[in-house]
Amino acid sequence: MADRDKFRQEVTACLAKDTGVVALMTCISSHFPSFEVFRENDDLVVKEARRFLIVRRTGADQFRTQVSVQQPSTNDIDAGGGNARNVDSLFDELAGFSEV
């Protein structure tokens, strides 16, 4: 299991350097090595087996996430859907995503 405090520190440092969600790619990959993480426009797509988690940065410590079992799509987030997350709840979602 990844270390929550170390993850939070690294994400905070990554986001301080860059305004986009792509700054999270390295942090997520290092803490959750089973994930395939790639960028789609201004969003991240996290792939685990046959599922996808879309992550969009919406503020300094704020994100919107959406799980998809089909091809990754940002349509729900574009329409204002998805789940609001901060760094801690993003960590929880990623940890849960890796365990299913």
Secondary structure, DSSP 8 states (H G I E B T S, - for coil): ---HHHHHHHHHHHHHH-SSGGGHHHHHHHH-TT-EEEEETTEEEEEETTEEEEEEEEETTEEEEEEESSS---HHHHTT-SEEE-HHHHHHHHHHHHH-
